[in-house]
Amino acid sequence: MFESYENAAQVAVLLACTAVALARAIRYKSRAWTLLSFFYGVWLLGDTYWQLCLIFYDRSPQIPVVSDLSWYAGYLFLYILLRQTAPPEAGVHKTRLAWLGGVFTFGMAAYYMQYGQIISNIIYASLMGLLIFTIIRRVTDREAYRNQQYLCLAAIVFILCEYGMWTASCIFTEDGLRNPYYWFDILMTVNFPFFLIAVKKAVRK
């Protein structure tokens, strides 16, 4: 029951964020705002499908691939958003630390495979690894990517929430706030509007 209420709150927040991002995309004819609206929109679709299953079947989806496909697209739009908002003069900052993203994501995927599907975990690990790789390159070159620092921070919190939820779901089964899964999901809901501020700072509009 708590999951349904919490998920409904996230759907409402995403709906509002999608509307704001889409309105700014139309007003400014901005690719960055368009990409953010796509990020919100596909995540909203995944959450909506999940919520409908909770309402009509009183359980999580038995075919989660519908939501998974939406969330895969969300990672890709977030990655493209990071690329799109990078300053034109910024070069490719190379650092070996960036490769830790792939090591971490595939290490965690090996753990999650004990509880979930192998292919799905490989896809999530690949997309997350790409995101973390890109973010590390930017945060280790603050001068060149100073306009993206808020966007990187929002993305980092988003990624930490995802891994927090995935890990908690492997360990805890309780419903309600006794389960850390919901702490991270609530934090993710709170973090979604922060992307609006982050993109505004990145594009100065």
N, CA and C atoms as a LAMMPS dump frame, in Angstrom:
ITEM: TIMESTEP
0
ITEM: NUMBER OF ATOMS
615
ITEM: BOX BOUNDS ff ff ff
-5.0000000000000000e+02 5.0000000000000000e+02
-5.0000000000000000e+02 5.0000000000000000e+02
-5.0000000000000000e+02 5.0000000000000000e+02
ITEM: ATOMS id mol type element x y z
1 1 1 N 0.825 -1.201 0
2 1 2 C 0 0 0
3 1 3 C 0.866 1.261 0
4 2 1 N 1.92 1.261 0.856
5 2 2 C 2.804 2.426 0.918
6 2 3 C 3.476 2.661 -0.426
7 3 1 N 3.853 1.558 -1.103
8 3 2 C 4.501 1.681 -2.415
9 3 3 C 3.599 2.411 -3.4
10 4 1 N 2.321 2.115 -3.362
11 4 2 C 1.379 2.755 -4.279
12 4 3 C 1.308 4.257 -4.037
13 5 1 N 1.229 4.675 -2.768
14 5 2 C 1.17 6.094 -2.441
15 5 3 C 2.46 6.806 -2.845
16 6 1 N 3.583 6.173 -2.533
17 6 2 C 4.883 6.774 -2.835
18 6 3 C 5.089 6.9 -4.339
19 7 1 N 4.698 5.867 -5.064
20 7 2 C 4.855 5.888 -6.52
21 7 3 C 3.927 6.932 -7.149
22 8 1 N 2.734 7.072 -6.598
23 8 2 C 1.792 8.077 -7.105
24 8 3 C 2.359 9.485 -6.926
25 9 1 N 3.029 9.718 -5.791
26 9 2 C 3.652 11.025 -5.555
27 9 3 C 4.747 11.289 -6.585
28 10 1 N 5.524 10.246 -6.9
29 10 2 C 6.582 10.421 -7.894
30 10 3 C 6.005 10.694 -9.278
31 11 1 N 4.93 10.018 -9.618
32 11 2 C 4.262 10.258 -10.9
33 11 3 C 3.785 11.708 -10.986
34 12 1 N 3.221 12.222 -9.9
35 12 2 C 2.727 13.602 -9.891
36 12 3 C 3.873 14.6 -10.067
37 13 1 N 4.978 14.358 -9.377
38 13 2 C 6.144 15.242 -9.499
39 13 3 C 6.704 15.196 -10.915
40 14 1 N 6.805 13.994 -11.474
41 14 2 C 7.321 13.847 -12.833
42 14 3 C 6.412 14.511 -13.859
43 15 1 N 5.123 14.414 -13.643
44 15 2 C 4.169 15.048 -14.554
45 15 3 C 4.37 16.562 -14.563
46 16 1 N 4.523 17.144 -13.393
47 16 2 C 4.743 18.583 -13.292
48 16 3 C 6.089 18.974 -13.918
49 17 1 N 7.135 18.195 -13.646
50 17 2 C 8.461 18.488 -14.197
51 17 3 C 8.468 18.368 -15.714
52 18 1 N 7.771 17.365 -16.236
53 18 2 C 7.686 17.192 -17.685
54 18 3 C 7.014 18.389 -18.326
55 19 1 N 5.944 18.864 -17.714
56 19 2 C 5.213 20.017 -18.251
57 19 3 C 6.096 21.261 -18.271
58 20 1 N 6.837 21.494 -17.197
59 20 2 C 7.716 22.673 -17.126
60 20 3 C 8.827 22.578 -18.166
61 21 1 N 9.48 21.414 -18.241
62 21 2 C 10.574 21.238 -19.2
63 21 3 C 10.084 21.379 -20.639
64 22 1 N 8.907 20.816 -20.925
65 22 2 C 8.36 20.899 -22.275
66 22 3 C 7.988 22.343 -22.632
67 23 1 N 7.433 23.067 -21.672
68 23 2 C 7.072 24.472 -21.906
69 23 3 C 8.324 25.295 -22.213
70 24 1 N 9.414 25.041 -21.48
71 24 2 C 10.655 25.778 -21.732
72 24 3 C 11.296 25.36 -23.053
73 25 1 N 11.123 24.089 -23.416
74 25 2 C 11.655 23.619 -24.702
75 25 3 C 10.964 24.344 -25.848
76 26 1 N 9.657 24.515 -25.727
77 26 2 C 8.891 25.215 -26.771
78 26 3 C 9.222 26.706 -26.774
79 27 1 N 9.325 27.286 -25.596
80 27 2 C 9.585 28.721 -25.499
81 27 3 C 10.961 29.095 -26.035
82 28 1 N 11.978 28.331 -25.627
83 28 2 C 13.346 28.682 -25.998
84 28 3 C 13.85 27.93 -27.235
85 29 1 N 13.026 26.993 -27.733
86 29 2 C 13.47 26.146 -28.86
87 29 3 C 14.839 25.547 -28.545
88 30 1 N 14.922 24.983 -27.353
89 30 2 C 16.195 24.489 -26.814
90 30 3 C 16.273 22.965 -26.849
91 31 1 N 17.369 22.45 -27.37
92 31 2 C 17.573 21.005 -27.38
93 31 3 C 17.739 20.463 -25.96
94 32 1 N 18.407 21.234 -25.115
95 32 2 C 18.644 20.774 -23.743
96 32 3 C 17.321 20.566 -23.007
97 33 1 N 16.429 21.546 -23.098
98 33 2 C 15.13 21.423 -22.437
99 33 3 C 14.298 20.318 -23.064
100 34 1 N 14.432 20.133 -24.375
101 34 2 C 13.712 19.041 -25.04
102 34 3 C 14.193 17.692 -24.523
103 35 1 N 15.506 17.54 -24.404
104 35 2 C 16.071 16.286 -23.893
105 35 3 C 15.634 16.038 -22.449
106 36 1 N 15.594 17.112 -21.647
107 36 2 C 15.146 16.945 -20.26
108 36 3 C 13.684 16.523 -20.22
109 37 1 N 12.87 17.104 -21.087
110 37 2 C 11.452 16.71 -21.125
111 37 3 C 11.304 15.252 -21.551
112 38 1 N 12.168 14.786 -22.455
113 38 2 C 12.154 13.376 -22.851
114 38 3 C 12.577 12.482 -21.681
115 39 1 N 13.61 12.924 -20.944
116 39 2 C 14.071 12.173 -19.769
117 39 3 C 12.933 12.021 -18.766
118 40 1 N 12.294 13.128 -18.443
119 40 2 C 11.154 13.082 -17.525
120 40 3 C 10.019 12.224 -18.092
121 41 1 N 9.73 12.437 -19.376
122 41 2 C 8.583 11.769 -19.996
123 41 3 C 8.69 10.262 -20.005
124 42 1 N 9.859 9.737 -20.391
125 42 2 C 9.988 8.277 -20.438
126 42 3 C 10.018 7.694 -19.033
127 43 1 N 10.599 8.442 -18.086
128 43 2 C 10.575 7.944 -16.698
129 43 3 C 9.145 7.939 -16.176
130 44 1 N 8.381 8.951 -16.565
131 44 2 C 6.969 9.023 -16.184
132 44 3 C 6.196 7.838 -16.755
133 45 1 N 6.479 7.449 -17.984
134 45 2 C 5.801 6.304 -18.59
135 45 3 C 6.091 5.022 -17.819
136 46 1 N 7.354 4.832 -17.456
137 46 2 C 7.728 3.64 -16.688
138 46 3 C 7.051 3.601 -15.334
139 47 1 N 7.03 4.751 -14.655
140 47 2 C 6.383 4.823 -13.341
141 47 3 C 4.877 4.644 -13.444
142 48 1 N 4.288 5.193 -14.504
143 48 2 C 2.833 5.097 -14.679
144 48 3 C 2.409 3.644 -14.882
145 49 1 N 3.153 2.933 -15.713
146 49 2 C 2.846 1.506 -15.912
147 49 3 C 2.948 0.755 -14.59
148 50 1 N 3.978 1.041 -13.826
149 50 2 C 4.163 0.394 -12.515
150 50 3 C 2.987 0.712 -11.597
151 51 1 N 2.575 1.997 -11.6
152 51 2 C 1.473 2.423 -10.738
153 51 3 C 0.165 1.762 -11.132
154 52 1 N -0.09 1.622 -12.428
155 52 2 C -1.332 0.98 -12.882
156 52 3 C -1.388 -0.476 -12.431
157 53 1 N -0.241 -1.154 -12.439
158 53 2 C -0.207 -2.541 -11.957
159 53 3 C -0.495 -2.601 -10.467
160 54 1 N 0.008 -1.619 -9.72
161 54 2 C -0.253 -1.586 -8.282
162 54 3 C -1.734 -1.333 -8.004
163 55 1 N -2.355 -0.493 -8.822
164 55 2 C -3.764 -0.147 -8.603
165 55 3 C -4.693 -1.299 -8.994
166 56 1 N -4.49 -1.854 -10.186
167 56 2 C -5.437 -2.835 -10.724
168 56 3 C -5.134 -4.28 -10.313
169 57 1 N -3.874 -4.567 -10.046
170 57 2 C -3.506 -5.947 -9.691
171 57 3 C -2.962 -6.076 -8.273
172 58 1 N -2.801 -4.92 -7.6
173 58 2 C -2.319 -4.893 -6.219
174 58 3 C -0.975 -5.599 -6.079
175 59 1 N -0.113 -5.446 -7.086
176 59 2 C 1.234 -6.021 -7.027
177 59 3 C 2.116 -5.339 -8.068
178 60 1 N 3.415 -5.535 -7.922
179 60 2 C 4.353 -5.005 -8.904
180 60 3 C 4.16 -5.741 -10.233
181 61 1 N 4.548 -5.138 -11.355
182 61 2 C 4.323 -5.771 -12.662
183 61 3 C 4.995 -7.134 -12.778
184 62 1 N 4.283 -8.087 -13.365
185 62 2 C 4.875 -9.386 -13.633
186 62 3 C 5.682 -9.359 -14.932
187 63 1 N 5.479 -8.301 -15.729
188 63 2 C 6.259 -8.102 -16.948
189 63 3 C 6.953 -6.741 -16.814
190 64 1 N 8.019 -6.647 -16.01
191 64 2 C 8.661 -5.358 -15.742
192 64 3 C 9.41 -4.776 -16.93
193 65 1 N 9.562 -5.562 -18.012
194 65 2 C 10.316 -5.072 -19.163
195 65 3 C 9.691 -3.816 -19.758
196 66 1 N 8.369 -3.632 -19.58
197 66 2 C 7.703 -2.432 -20.089
198 66 3 C 8.283 -1.186 -19.415
199 67 1 N 8.388 -1.24 -18.085
200 67 2 C 9 -0.13 -17.356
201 67 3 C 10.498 -0.057 -17.626
202 68 1 N 11.147 -1.215 -17.697
203 68 2 C 12.591 -1.239 -17.942
204 68 3 C 12.955 -0.515 -19.228
205 69 1 N 12.193 -0.739 -20.291
206 69 2 C 12.478 -0.089 -21.564
207 69 3 C 12.381 1.432 -21.44
208 70 1 N 11.412 1.893 -20.674
209 70 2 C 11.266 3.338 -20.456
210 70 3 C 12.458 3.874 -19.678
211 71 1 N 12.88 3.135 -18.662
212 71 2 C 14.004 3.604 -17.842
213 71 3 C 15.333 3.51 -18.593
214 72 1 N 15.487 2.509 -19.457
215 72 2 C 16.679 2.467 -20.316
216 72 3 C 16.774 3.759 -21.121
217 73 1 N 15.631 4.134 -21.727
218 73 2 C 15.598 5.354 -22.531
219 73 3 C 15.926 6.582 -21.68
220 74 1 N 15.494 6.57 -20.416
221 74 2 C 15.787 7.675 -19.518
222 74 3 C 17.281 7.868 -19.323
223 75 1 N 18.01 6.772 -19.125
224 75 2 C 19.469 6.866 -18.98
225 75 3 C 20.108 7.446 -20.236
226 76 1 N 19.625 7.002 -21.394
227 76 2 C 20.191 7.484 -22.66
228 76 3 C 19.923 8.979 -22.849
229 77 1 N 18.716 9.426 -22.525
230 77 2 C 18.414 10.852 -22.657
231 77 3 C 19.244 11.683 -21.677
232 78 1 N 19.483 11.153 -20.484
233 78 2 C 20.312 11.873 -19.516
234 78 3 C 21.751 11.967 -20.017
235 79 1 N 22.246 10.893 -20.611
236 79 2 C 23.599 10.904 -21.173
237 79 3 C 23.697 11.915 -22.318
238 80 1 N 22.714 11.912 -23.205
239 80 2 C 22.726 12.846 -24.333
240 80 3 C 22.605 14.281 -23.831
241 81 1 N 21.83 14.478 -22.757
242 81 2 C 21.698 15.805 -22.154
243 81 3 C 23.046 16.308 -21.652
244 82 1 N 23.812 15.441 -21.022
245 82 2 C 25.15 15.819 -20.555
246 82 3 C 26.042 16.209 -21.729
247 83 1 N 25.947 15.475 -22.814
248 83 2 C 26.735 15.791 -24.007
249 83 3 C 26.274 17.111 -24.633
250 84 1 N 24.966 17.319 -24.681
251 84 2 C 24.402 18.49 -25.335
252 84 3 C 24.748 19.783 -24.606
253 85 1 N 24.778 19.747 -23.281
254 85 2 C 25.005 20.959 -22.498
255 85 3 C 26.479 21.22 -22.219
256 86 1 N 27.364 20.383 -22.743
257 86 2 C 28.8 20.615 -22.57
258 86 3 C 29.211 21.851 -23.365
259 87 1 N 30.065 22.703 -22.809
260 87 2 C 30.518 23.893 -23.541
261 87 3 C 31.224 23.5 -24.842
262 88 1 N 31.005 24.24 -25.934
263 88 2 C 31.625 23.908 -27.22
264 88 3 C 33.146 23.875 -27.157
265 89 1 N 33.71 24.718 -26.28
266 89 2 C 35.173 24.8 -26.204
267 89 3 C 35.788 23.72 -25.326
268 90 1 N 34.955 22.977 -24.601
269 90 2 C 35.483 21.957 -23.696
270 90 3 C 35.999 20.759 -24.495
271 91 1 N 37.2 20.345 -24.201
272 91 2 C 37.762 19.174 -24.859
273 91 3 C 37.408 17.907 -24.101
274 92 1 N 37.971 16.805 -24.537
275 92 2 C 37.742 15.536 -23.858
276 92 3 C 38.788 15.383 -22.762
277 93 1 N 38.319 15.472 -21.533
278 93 2 C 39.221 15.339 -20.39
279 93 3 C 39.392 13.862 -20.053
280 94 1 N 40.612 13.379 -20.194
281 94 2 C 40.861 11.957 -19.963
282 94 3 C 41.405 11.736 -18.561
283 95 1 N 40.793 10.795 -17.872
284 95 2 C 41.26 10.409 -16.552
285 95 3 C 40.971 8.937 -16.33
286 96 1 N 41.922 8.245 -15.758
287 96 2 C 41.736 6.817 -15.53
288 96 3 C 40.621 6.537 -14.529
289 97 1 N 40.328 7.52 -13.697
290 97 2 C 39.266 7.334 -12.704
291 97 3 C 37.922 7.05 -13.371
292 98 1 N 37.745 7.581 -14.595
293 98 2 C 36.464 7.41 -15.276
294 98 3 C 36.147 5.942 -15.519
295 99 1 N 37.178 5.122 -15.687
296 99 2 C 36.945 3.702 -15.953
297 99 3 C 36.421 2.966 -14.723
298 100 1 N 36.517 3.597 -13.554
299 100 2 C 35.975 2.978 -12.346
300 100 3 C 34.456 2.838 -12.438
301 101 1 N 33.828 3.676 -13.283
302 101 2 C 32.383 3.584 -13.461
303 101 3 C 31.969 2.223 -13.974
304 102 1 N 32.663 1.742 -15.001
305 102 2 C 32.351 0.427 -15.55
306 102 3 C 32.659 -0.693 -14.591
307 103 1 N 33.777 -0.561 -13.882
308 103 2 C 34.154 -1.587 -12.899
309 103 3 C 33.084 -1.694 -11.816
310 104 1 N 32.631 -0.524 -11.337
311 104 2 C 31.618 -0.507 -10.282
312 104 3 C 30.29 -1.084 -10.77
313 105 1 N 29.82 -0.62 -11.934
314 105 2 C 28.495 -1.038 -12.395
315 105 3 C 28.435 -2.532 -12.714
316 106 1 N 29.49 -3.062 -13.317
317 106 2 C 29.456 -4.49 -13.635
318 106 3 C 29.706 -5.344 -12.391
319 107 1 N 30.442 -4.796 -11.426
320 107 2 C 30.596 -5.502 -10.159
321 107 3 C 29.273 -5.616 -9.426
322 108 1 N 28.52 -4.517 -9.413
323 108 2 C 27.209 -4.537 -8.78
324 108 3 C 26.242 -5.416 -9.561
325 109 1 N 26.358 -5.407 -10.894
326 109 2 C 25.475 -6.24 -11.719
327 109 3 C 25.677 -7.717 -11.406
328 110 1 N 26.926 -8.104 -11.154
329 110 2 C 27.213 -9.501 -10.814
330 110 3 C 26.488 -9.891 -9.52
331 111 1 N 26.39 -8.935 -8.59
332 111 2 C 25.664 -9.189 -7.339
333 111 3 C 24.159 -9.258 -7.592
334 112 1 N 23.623 -8.311 -8.387
335 112 2 C 22.187 -8.261 -8.637
336 112 3 C 21.695 -9.452 -9.451
337 113 1 N 22.579 -10.059 -10.224
338 113 2 C 22.166 -11.205 -11.046
339 113 3 C 21.69 -12.385 -10.214
340 114 1 N 22.05 -12.395 -8.921
341 114 2 C 21.564 -13.447 -8.03
342 114 3 C 20.06 -13.308 -7.785
343 115 1 N 19.535 -12.1 -8.019
344 115 2 C 18.144 -11.818 -7.696
345 115 3 C 17.305 -11.465 -8.925
346 116 1 N 17.94 -11.094 -10.043
347 116 2 C 17.199 -10.644 -11.206
348 116 3 C 17.711 -11.254 -12.492
349 117 1 N 17.203 -10.75 -13.592
350 117 2 C 17.542 -11.284 -14.903
351 117 3 C 18.938 -10.85 -15.338
352 118 1 N 19.629 -11.744 -16.005
353 118 2 C 21.005 -11.484 -16.414
354 118 3 C 21.063 -10.386 -17.475
355 119 1 N 20.266 -10.51 -18.533
356 119 2 C 20.309 -9.542 -19.634
357 119 3 C 19.958 -8.145 -19.156
358 120 1 N 18.907 -8.049 -18.351
359 120 2 C 18.483 -6.75 -17.834
360 120 3 C 19.59 -6.095 -17.018
361 121 1 N 20.251 -6.884 -16.185
362 121 2 C 21.326 -6.334 -15.363
363 121 3 C 22.518 -5.894 -16.195
364 122 1 N 22.807 -6.601 -17.261
365 122 2 C 23.912 -6.215 -18.147
366 122 3 C 23.598 -4.887 -18.836
367 123 1 N 22.339 -4.729 -19.274
368 123 2 C 21.943 -3.482 -19.933
369 123 3 C 22.025 -2.318 -18.951
370 124 1 N 21.486 -2.509 -17.745
371 124 2 C 21.554 -1.458 -16.739
372 124 3 C 23 -1.1 -16.409
373 125 1 N 23.852 -2.115 -16.266
374 125 2 C 25.254 -1.875 -15.942
375 125 3 C 25.946 -1.089 -17.052
376 126 1 N 25.649 -1.422 -18.299
377 126 2 C 26.267 -0.734 -19.434
378 126 3 C 25.85 0.734 -19.477
379 127 1 N 24.551 0.991 -19.314
380 127 2 C 24.065 2.363 -19.374
381 127 3 C 24.547 3.18 -18.174
382 128 1 N 24.513 2.583 -16.996
383 128 2 C 25.002 3.273 -15.808
384 128 3 C 26.503 3.528 -15.909
385 129 1 N 27.235 2.551 -16.425
386 129 2 C 28.675 2.714 -16.59
387 129 3 C 28.99 3.883 -17.511
388 130 1 N 28.231 4.019 -18.597
389 130 2 C 28.414 5.131 -19.525
390 130 3 C 28.136 6.468 -18.843
391 131 1 N 27.075 6.523 -18.054
392 131 2 C 26.741 7.751 -17.339
393 131 3 C 27.829 8.132 -16.333
394 132 1 N 28.246 7.165 -15.526
395 132 2 C 29.253 7.445 -14.506
396 132 3 C 30.574 7.831 -15.151
397 133 1 N 30.949 7.158 -16.227
398 133 2 C 32.164 7.48 -16.973
399 133 3 C 32.146 8.948 -17.411
400 134 1 N 31.013 9.39 -17.963
401 134 2 C 30.871 10.756 -18.448
402 134 3 C 30.901 11.76 -17.298
403 135 1 N 30.224 11.449 -16.211
404 135 2 C 30.166 12.362 -15.065
405 135 3 C 31.54 12.531 -14.425
406 136 1 N 32.273 11.443 -14.252
407 136 2 C 33.602 11.536 -13.637
408 136 3 C 34.516 12.428 -14.462
409 137 1 N 34.45 12.303 -15.778
410 137 2 C 35.265 13.167 -16.639
411 137 3 C 34.942 14.642 -16.424
412 138 1 N 33.682 14.934 -16.154
413 138 2 C 33.281 16.322 -15.977
414 138 3 C 33.617 16.864 -14.588
415 139 1 N 33.399 16.095 -13.567
416 139 2 C 33.667 16.602 -12.221
417 139 3 C 35.164 16.69 -11.937
418 140 1 N 35.975 15.969 -12.691
419 140 2 C 37.431 16.067 -12.511
420 140 3 C 38.041 17.154 -13.396
421 141 1 N 37.207 17.822 -14.176
422 141 2 C 37.648 18.953 -14.993
423 141 3 C 36.656 20.094 -14.798
424 142 1 N 36.592 20.587 -13.567
425 142 2 C 35.569 21.563 -13.189
426 142 3 C 35.665 22.862 -13.982
427 143 1 N 36.862 23.281 -14.315
428 143 2 C 37.018 24.548 -15.013
429 143 3 C 36.346 24.517 -16.384
430 144 1 N 36.575 23.442 -17.137
431 144 2 C 36.004 23.346 -18.481
432 144 3 C 34.498 23.096 -18.443
433 145 1 N 34.048 22.378 -17.413
434 145 2 C 32.63 21.998 -17.347
435 145 3 C 31.923 22.66 -16.158
436 146 1 N 32.343 23.873 -15.85
437 146 2 C 31.777 24.536 -14.671
438 146 3 C 30.272 24.784 -14.798
439 147 1 N 29.767 24.912 -16.03
440 147 2 C 28.327 25.124 -16.2
441 147 3 C 27.524 23.849 -15.937
442 148 1 N 28.214 22.698 -15.876
443 148 2 C 27.513 21.417 -15.714
444 148 3 C 27.598 20.862 -14.293
445 149 1 N 28.162 21.605 -13.378
446 149 2 C 28.378 21.054 -12.042
447 149 3 C 27.061 20.708 -11.337
448 150 1 N 26.055 21.561 -11.468
449 150 2 C 24.758 21.264 -10.854
450 150 3 C 24.091 20.079 -11.542
451 151 1 N 24.239 20.018 -12.858
452 151 2 C 23.651 18.905 -13.598
453 151 3 C 24.327 17.596 -13.218
454 152 1 N 25.641 17.623 -13.059
455 152 2 C 26.368 16.425 -12.626
456 152 3 C 25.958 16.017 -11.22
457 153 1 N 25.757 17.01 -10.343
458 153 2 C 25.326 16.714 -8.977
459 153 3 C 23.955 16.056 -8.977
460 154 1 N 23.025 16.59 -9.769
461 154 2 C 21.688 15.996 -9.861
462 154 3 C 21.775 14.569 -10.397
463 155 1 N 22.637 14.351 -11.394
464 155 2 C 22.805 13.013 -11.969
465 155 3 C 23.433 12.049 -10.971
466 156 1 N 24.379 12.536 -10.173
467 156 2 C 25.019 11.686 -9.161
468 156 3 C 24.007 11.239 -8.113
469 157 1 N 23.188 12.172 -7.64
470 157 2 C 22.156 11.823 -6.655
471 157 3 C 21.179 10.817 -7.26
472 158 1 N 20.81 11.047 -8.508
473 158 2 C 19.916 10.134 -9.222
474 158 3 C 20.503 8.72 -9.273
475 159 1 N 21.772 8.618 -9.619
476 159 2 C 22.44 7.315 -9.718
477 159 3 C 22.551 6.651 -8.346
478 160 1 N 22.905 7.42 -7.325
479 160 2 C 22.999 6.866 -5.965
480 160 3 C 21.646 6.337 -5.493
481 161 1 N 20.574 7.052 -5.849
482 161 2 C 19.233 6.598 -5.48
483 161 3 C 18.907 5.276 -6.165
484 162 1 N 19.257 5.168 -7.443
485 162 2 C 19.004 3.931 -8.173
486 162 3 C 19.722 2.758 -7.519
487 163 1 N 20.996 2.93 -7.247
488 163 2 C 21.743 1.83 -6.636
489 163 3 C 21.287 1.557 -5.209
490 164 1 N 20.881 2.6 -4.502
491 164 2 C 20.345 2.401 -3.157
492 164 3 C 19.068 1.57 -3.182
493 165 1 N 18.175 1.861 -4.138
494 165 2 C 16.93 1.107 -4.254
495 165 3 C 17.193 -0.337 -4.679
496 166 1 N 18.059 -0.51 -5.675
497 166 2 C 18.348 -1.864 -6.157
498 166 3 C 18.946 -2.729 -5.053
499 167 1 N 19.884 -2.154 -4.313
500 167 2 C 20.534 -2.926 -3.249
501 167 3 C 19.565 -3.24 -2.123
502 168 1 N 18.771 -2.239 -1.731
503 168 2 C 17.798 -2.447 -0.649
504 168 3 C 16.773 -3.504 -1.024
505 169 1 N 16.367 -3.527 -2.307
506 169 2 C 15.353 -4.5 -2.727
507 169 3 C 15.879 -5.934 -2.68
508 170 1 N 17.191 -6.084 -2.688
509 170 2 C 17.79 -7.425 -2.581
510 170 3 C 17.844 -7.909 -1.138
511 171 1 N 17.773 -6.961 -0.21
512 171 2 C 17.992 -7.294 1.207
513 171 3 C 16.716 -7.204 2.036
514 172 1 N 15.921 -6.176 1.789
515 172 2 C 14.752 -5.905 2.623
516 172 3 C 13.457 -6.243 1.889
517 173 1 N 12.48 -6.705 2.628
518 173 2 C 11.176 -7.046 2.047
519 173 3 C 10.025 -6.295 2.711
520 174 1 N 10.309 -5.522 3.765
521 174 2 C 9.253 -4.828 4.489
522 174 3 C 8.622 -3.737 3.632
523 175 1 N 7.36 -3.447 3.92
524 175 2 C 6.673 -2.341 3.271
525 175 3 C 6.748 -1.128 4.185
526 176 1 N 6.777 0.042 3.615
527 176 2 C 6.814 1.255 4.416
528 176 3 C 8.22 1.741 4.686
529 177 1 N 8.324 2.74 5.546
530 177 2 C 9.597 3.403 5.796
531 177 3 C 10.613 2.555 6.545
532 178 1 N 10.232 1.382 7.002
533 178 2 C 11.218 0.472 7.595
534 178 3 C 12.143 -0.092 6.53
535 179 1 N 11.745 0.034 5.297
536 179 2 C 12.542 -0.452 4.182
537 179 3 C 13.311 0.719 3.552
538 180 1 N 14.655 0.68 3.567
539 180 2 C 15.45 1.777 2.991
540 180 3 C 15.175 2.029 1.522
541 181 1 N 14.587 1.046 0.837
542 181 2 C 14.234 1.229 -0.573
543 181 3 C 13.412 2.5 -0.757
544 182 1 N 12.471 2.725 0.143
545 182 2 C 11.588 3.872 0.008
546 182 3 C 12.284 5.174 0.37
547 183 1 N 13.295 5.12 1.223
548 183 2 C 14.065 6.327 1.518
549 183 3 C 14.718 6.84 0.243
550 184 1 N 15.346 5.918 -0.492
551 184 2 C 16.021 6.31 -1.718
552 184 3 C 15.021 6.738 -2.796
553 185 1 N 13.868 6.094 -2.844
554 185 2 C 12.874 6.456 -3.849
555 185 3 C 12.295 7.835 -3.561
556 186 1 N 12.096 8.147 -2.295
557 186 2 C 11.62 9.484 -1.919
558 186 3 C 12.667 10.534 -2.265
559 187 1 N 13.936 10.219 -1.99
560 187 2 C 15.019 11.142 -2.336
561 187 3 C 15.074 11.366 -3.846
562 188 1 N 14.849 10.316 -4.625
563 188 2 C 14.828 10.464 -6.076
564 188 3 C 13.698 11.397 -6.511
565 189 1 N 12.533 11.243 -5.883
566 189 2 C 11.396 12.107 -6.203
567 189 3 C 11.734 13.563 -5.916
568 190 1 N 12.367 13.807 -4.788
569 190 2 C 12.772 15.175 -4.416
570 190 3 C 13.833 15.704 -5.38
571 191 1 N 14.678 14.818 -5.871
572 191 2 C 15.779 15.227 -6.745
573 191 3 C 15.33 15.575 -8.162
574 192 1 N 14.23 14.997 -8.624
575 192 2 C 13.784 15.247 -10.002
576 192 3 C 13.632 16.738 -10.323
577 193 1 N 12.971 17.555 -9.471
578 193 2 C 12.857 18.984 -9.795
579 193 3 C 14.2 19.699 -9.852
580 194 1 N 15.209 19.174 -9.164
581 194 2 C 16.522 19.811 -9.159
582 194 3 C 17.136 19.822 -10.561
583 195 1 N 16.746 18.861 -11.412
584 195 2 C 17.236 18.849 -12.792
585 195 3 C 16.799 20.11 -13.538
586 196 1 N 15.634 20.652 -13.193
587 196 2 C 15.166 21.89 -13.828
588 196 3 C 16.121 23.037 -13.525
589 197 1 N 16.545 23.135 -12.278
590 197 2 C 17.491 24.179 -11.882
591 197 3 C 18.844 23.941 -12.547
592 198 1 N 19.259 22.672 -12.571
593 198 2 C 20.57 22.331 -13.116
594 198 3 C 20.668 22.646 -14.61
595 199 1 N 19.622 22.305 -15.363
596 199 2 C 19.645 22.579 -16.805
597 199 3 C 19.562 24.085 -17.059
598 200 1 N 18.8 24.794 -16.25
599 200 2 C 18.718 26.248 -16.405
600 200 3 C 20.097 26.887 -16.227
601 201 1 N 20.868 26.41 -15.263
602 201 2 C 22.212 26.929 -15.053
603 201 3 C 23.154 26.501 -16.181
604 202 1 N 22.913 25.327 -16.733
605 202 2 C 23.794 24.822 -17.788
606 202 3 C 23.605 25.576 -19.092
607 203 1 N 22.362 25.998 -19.378
608 203 2 C 22.082 26.681 -20.65
609 203 3 C 21.83 28.166 -20.464
610 204 1 N 21.784 28.614 -19.201
611 204 2 C 21.567 30.032 -18.875
612 204 3 C 20.24 30.553 -19.385
613 205 1 N 19.226 29.661 -19.43
614 205 2 C 17.878 30.077 -19.836
615 205 3 C 16.862 29.338 -18.982
